[in-house]
Amino acid sequence: DTEVTQTPKHLVMGMTNKKSLKCEQHMGHRAMYWYKQKAKKPPELMFVYSYEKLSINESVPSRFSPECPNSSLLNLHLHALQPEDSALYLCASSQGLLRRGTSYEQYFGPGTRLTVT
Amino acid sequence: GQQLNQSPQSMFIQEGEDVSMNCTSSSIFNTWLWYKQDPGEGPVLLIALYKAGELTSNGRLTAQFGITRKDSFLNISASIPSDVGIYFCAGRTNTGNQFYFGTGTSLTVIP
């Protein structure tokens, strides 16, 4: 089973709202990722968690706040977003952060289509 | 970050034709992944490559890890309408903790 689930599928929020995106995997993966994707563009890395600790933050604005409650769950808390933040938000997981000499496959969830009005 | 150049940017082909696309990097990569993405959905992993020169197949798809370790190729044989979508390559260096994505190849199959 290589399934990563994401909820909700679609989200419309105003610029003053607070909402959260959720991601879950049960593959025993210890690395989890948030990506942002605009139409017809490649995914852009936002955050990486390794063993429930934030490992990479790609200079993402503080209105995006990630959280990893346990090794199976990853949340992205949203607050005071801008219309330009509208995009497909993808969660992914892999077996572990990559060490020299090893390689791991990365699996994506179906994404959350976010619209900020 | 790393820039991966993927070509062609788009392809329009007749059903039944073979397809080739490639991805090049300025850096040496230890892993190459190929994904297919349908509109509004997440990318689906097609093939993973781990060794220079490695040739791996998944049904009608075949991918190769370039000998220079700076490129990778994906071929689709006998294309069918459900092959339509955007194909992304992704690569990882031996020191990085993230995958870098190519610019994508949009494939249209004309029945």
Chai-1 contact restraints between the chains, C-beta under 6 A:
chainA,res_idxA,chainB,res_idxB,connection_type,confidence,min_distance_angstrom,max_distance_angstrom,comment,restraint_id
A,P42,B,F88,contact,1.0,0.0,6.0,A-B,restraint_1
A,P42,B,F101,contact,1.0,0.0,6.0,A-B,restraint_2
A,P42,B,G104,contact,1.0,0.0,6.0,A-B,restraint_3
A,P43,B,F101,contact,1.0,0.0,6.0,A-B,restraint_4
A,L45,B,Q98,contact,1.0,0.0,6.0,A-B,restraint_5
A,L90,B,G42,contact,1.0,0.0,6.0,A-B,restraint_6
A,L97,B,N97,contact,1.0,0.0,6.0,A-B,restraint_7
A,R100,B,N94,contact,1.0,0.0,6.0,A-B,restraint_8
A,S103,B,T31,contact,1.0,0.0,6.0,A-B,restraint_9
A,S103,B,Y50,contact,1.0,0.0,6.0,A-B,restraint_10
A,E105,B,L45,contact,1.0,0.0,6.0,A-B,restraint_11
A,E105,B,A48,contact,1.0,0.0,6.0,A-B,restraint_12
A,Q106,B,F99,contact,1.0,0.0,6.0,A-B,restraint_13
A,F108,B,G42,contact,1.0,0.0,6.0,A-B,restraint_14
A,F108,B,P43,contact,1.0,0.0,6.0,A-B,restraint_15
A,G109,B,G42,contact,1.0,0.0,6.0,A-B,restraint_16
A,P110,B,E41,contact,1.0,0.0,6.0,A-B,restraint_17
A,P110,B,G42,contact,1.0,0.0,6.0,A-B,restraint_18
A,G111,B,G42,contact,1.0,0.0,6.0,A-B,restraint_19
